[in-house]
Amino acid sequence: MGRVSLPLDGIVVVSCEQAVAAPLATRQLADLGARVIKIERPGSGDFARGYDETVQGMSSHFVWLNRSKESVALDLKDPGDRATMLRLLERADVFVQNFAPGAAERLGLGAPALRERFTRLVTCSISGYGSSGPYRDAKAYDLLIQSEAGLVSITGSPDAPAKSGIPAADIGAGMYAFSGILAALYERERTGEGSDLEVSLFDSLVEWMGYPLYYAGYGGTPPQRTGTSHAAIAPYGTFSAGDGTDVVLSIQNEREWATFCEIVLGRPEVATDPRFAGGGRRVAHREELHAEIAAVFGGLTGEELLRRLAAARIAHARQRELPEVLEHPQLTARDRWTEIGSPVGPLRATLPPIGIAGRTPRMGPVPAVGEHTRAVLDWLAEDTRM
């Protein structure tokens, strides 16, 4: 019995991609059934292949972002390979690129030129700061974008700002590219015409900074860096039980606050303490509040604390280290782990977050550089003989 069809079966995506943002967008298209042809430099390929060697000699970033793709090695500065690229685009539905600013145009792959030639093609350009403005040509690595967009300024502890532990700007841009491409394909079904999409890492992360920007713009001061605590809510964040177990909890309203004091702390009088009466007062007296909580939590084991929080129906979680996440009971219970192939053998992978009832996502292997060049060229040759 053959594979059950997926929503993007028959869609061909050609991508000149490096690093994180563009590969994340196209991998998700591949998860949904699209044929993704990844154009790489002959020899070295996508430079993310060399970020590290932690996955049995392969890069963790590359393994994460490039399953289910076909790798074709082309030197786009070579006229013959550039002609092959145009033949690929003639058969493609989507073209994604995250070249340096101006590079696509110099190669004859800019959106206006492609729009004239391939009217049904959806093009998506991913850049650091967009195609105009004073930052157009600036280097745009994830940390730099996090800094320019203000994320670093509100992340970390009061005495030390920090970047996000994951490439937030890259992920944001990849997600907007993915959703934009889906919208453009849907529109093409109605109009017969492709669209030119532009997504920048900076614009994506500034959108994600919406609440802090409103808070600072209208409140007069930016949210304070408070570690795992929340600038506008208390108690919220990480607290330790007496045995060292770290538990994260969140109180969202006055009803929860009263229940927390009664059932978890065993001290209902704290709920009406004038220092803590109302969300604003609890934030203003955060240090005293934390001291009251610590005095109780210090006498409990982690299991006892978790039982009390569950009994009170207070939102809470374990603060887990990554080895614990790999063995997370929720992932195990829902059978979220599977295997994918790679040049170094089978590797663990989590299933995509988008689940479609009755259908299994595509979970193809991670390709070697140029692994599919011959097969794709043969495919193009077959088309010319028809």
N, C-alpha and C positions, 0 to 999 in steps of 0.2 A: 504494500500500500504506500503511495507516495506521500510526500509532505503536504499537510493542509496549507492552503494558500494564506499569505500574509497581505496586509493592506497595501504595501508598496511593491508587491511582485510586479515585475515588468518595467519598473522605473530604473533608469541607468543614471548613476551619479559619477561624474568625473571630478576629481579633486586634486588640486595642487596645494598640498597642505603640509604644515610643519607643526611641531610642538603639541598644543593642547586644544585650543578653541575650535579650530576647523575640524581636526580629527574627532573631537567629541560629537560635533554636530553630525558628521557623516557616519560615525559608528552607530548612532541611534537610528539613522535612516536604514542602515544595513540590518539592525536588529528587527526592523519592521518589514524586511524583505527586499529592500532595494539592492541592486547590484552596484557596489561601490568600487570604482577603479581608481586606485591611489597612484598618482604620478610621483615618482621619486627620482632623486639624482642617481645616476649610475654609480655603483660602488658603495657610497656612504649612506644614501637614502635620507629619509627624514632624520634631522639631527637629534630628535628625541630618542632615537635608537641608542644614542650614546650617553644618555643622562646618568645611568647607573647600570650595574650588572647584577642586581639583587634577585632577579627571577631566573635562577639557573643560568645566569650569564646574559639574560636579556634585561632591558630597561623596564622598570615597573610602570612608568608612564606609557611606554609604547604598548606593552601588553594590555593595559587597561583600555586603551583608546583605539586599537586597530584590529580587533578580531573581525572576521567575516568580510575582509576586504581583499581585493586582488591588487598586487603590487606590480606596476609597470615602470620600468626604468627608461626614462627619456631625458636627453640633454636638450632642453628647450631653446638653447642658443644655437643648436645645430638646425639648419634649414630643413633637413629631411625629417628629423624628429618633430620639429614644429609642424610640419605638414601632417605627420601622423596624429599629432594632438588635435588638429582641426578636423581630421576625419573622425576621431573619437567624439568630438563635440557635435558633429553632424548627427550622430546616433544617440546623443545624450539627452536626458530630460533636465538635468541639473548640473551646473558647473559651480564649484566652490573653490575659492582661492584666498590665501592669506599671504600673498607676496608682500614684499616691502613696497611702500608707497611709490606709484609710478611704474613699477616693474611689469605689471600685467599689460599696461598700455604699450610699453616698449617692445613687448613680445607679440603684440597684435592680439592680446587676449583681454583687453579692456571691455567693460560691459557695453559701451556704445557700438563698438565695432562688431561684437558678437551679436548684438541685438539686430543689426542690419542683416546679418548673414543667417542667423538661426532664430526666427521669430518666436518659436515655441519654447526656446531654452530659458530656464530659470537660472539667473546668475546671482551668486551671493559672494560679496566681497567682505572679508573680515580683516579689520585693521586695529591698530592701537588707539588712535584718536579720531578716525574719520578721514575723509578725502579732502577736507578743507580746514582752515583755521591755523593759528600759529604753531600748534603742536603736531601738525600733519606728518612731519618727517621725523618726529622724536622717536627714539627707541622706546619700546612699549612692553617690557617684560612685566610679568604679573605683579611683582613687588612694587615696581615703579607706578603702575596704575593704582594699586591699593593705596599708595602714598598720596598720589595726586587727587584721588577721589575722596580722601579723608578717612578711609576705613582704618588705616593704621592709627590714626589719632584717637579713635574711640575703642580700640581693642587693646587688651593687656591690663596691667595693674596701674594704680594711681601714679606710681613712680617710674613706670617703664611701658611705653607703647610697644605693640607687637603686631606683626602681620598675621593674617589668617593662616592656619596650618595647612590649608588646601589652597590651590590656585583659584581663588574666588573670582577674579576678573575674567580669567580664561573660561571658567565654567559658566559664568553668566553669559558671556558672549556666545559660547557654544550652544547654550540652551535657546537664546533668542534667534540664532541662525537656524537651528533645528525647527523651531515653531514657525519662523518666517517662511522657510522653504515649504513646510506643509501647507501654510495658508496660500502661498503662490501656486502650488500644484492644484489646490482646490479651485482657485480662481481660474486657472487655465482650463479646467474642465468646463467652465461656463463660457469663457471668452475665446479659447483657442490660442491665447497669447501668453507668452512668458512674462516675467517681471525681473527687474534689476533690484536686488536687495543689498543694503549696506548695513553692517553691524560693526560697532566699535567696542573694544574692551572698556574704554573709558565711559561711554554712554551707558553701557550695560551695568557697570558697577555703580555709577551715579544713580541710576534707577533703583538699585538695591539699597542705596543709602537714603531712601525717601524719608523714613521716620526720623533719623538723626538730623537731616537737613531741615525738616519742618520744625523739629524740636529746637534747633539752634536759631533758625531764622525768625521764628515767632516767639520763642521763649527767652531769647537774648543770650543764652549760654548753651554750649554744646553738651550733650550727654557726657557724664564723667566716666572715665575708665574705672571699672569696678571688678575686674577679673571675671568670674562666672556670675557675679551678681548683676542686677538690672538697674539701670540708671533711674528708673521711675517706679519700680516696684520693690517692696520688701515685706517679708523675707522672700528671697529669690536667689538661688545659687547653691553652692556646694557647702555642706556641713559635715563634720566628722563625728562618728560614733566613738565610744570609748575604746573600742578595739581597733580603731584606725580605718574602719570602713567609711569611704566617702559616698555620701548620698546627696543628690541634687533634689531640691524641692521648690515649689512655686505656689505662692498664695495670690489668688487673683481678685478676691473680693472680701467684704467684711464678714459674710457668712462663713467662708472658709477660714478666715482668721480666728473667729470665735471657736470654731470646731477644732482647729489646730491647737489652740491654747488649752481647751478642755481635755481632748482625747490624747494628743501627742505629748504635749508638755505636762499634762496633769495639773495645770495651774490656770484655771479659768479666770482668775483675777487679773492676769497679765493682759487679757483682751481689752479690759477697760482702763488700763493704766493710761493716764493722760499723755504720756510720751508716745504711745503707740495707737492712739485712737484715730484711725483714718490712715489711708495710704500715704499721704504727704508727710504726716508726722513720723510714720515708721521709717520713711526714707531719710528724713532729717535726723532721726536718732538711730541710725543704722548700727553704730558701734554698740550702743547700750542694748539694742534689740538682739544683736548677735551674741552678746555676753549672756543674756537671759537664756537664749536657746542653747548655747554651748554648755551652760551649767547643768541642763537636763540631759542633753545628748551624751555628755561625757560619762554618764552613769549607765548607758545602755550599750549593748552589743549592736552590731550592724543588723542582725536578724531581728532583734527586738524592736529597733527603730523602724525597720521596714514594715513589720507587722502593725505597729501603731499607725503609721502613715496610711497603710492599706485600710485599716479599720475606720479611719477618719475620712477616707476617700480624698486624701490630699494628693495632688499631682506630684509624682516623685519618680526618680530614676537612680540607678547605680551609675556612678562615674567610672566607666570601664576603661581599662587600658586596651590597646589594640589586640594583643593576643587573646583577650577575653572576647572581644568583638568577633574575632574569627570563629569562635566556638559559641556564639550567642544562641541561646535556646530558641529565640524567635526565628532565626534563620534556619535552624535545624528542623523545627517543628513544621515550618512552611516549605521545606525542601527547596530552599533558595540557592543552594550550591549546585553547580554542575561542572563539567569539564570542557575545555576547549583544546584544540590542537595548536601546536606551535613548532618552530624549527628545533626547539630543545625538548619536545615531547609534551605529554598532556599537562595541563595547568588548571588549577581551580579558578572558577569565575562565578560571580553572582549573576543571577538572571536579571534582565532589565527591569526597571521599576514599572514600566507600562505592561500590564498583563491584559491579554485579550482572551476572553472565555473560549475554551475549546481549541485554542491555537498555541503552538509552541514557538517562541521567538527563534530567530536564526542565531545560532551560536557557532559560527564557523571558525576556522583556525586563524591565528596570527601569521601573516605572510613574511617570508624572507624578502630582501630587497630584489626586485625584478623577477620574483618567482613566476609571475603570470604574463610576462612580456610576450613570450612566444605564443601562448594561447590566445591572448587578446589580439595580437597582430593577425593570427590565423582567422579569428572571428571577423576582423575588418576585411580581410581578403575574401572571405566567403560572401560578404555583403556586396562587394564589387562585382562578383561573378553572377549575381542573381539578375 
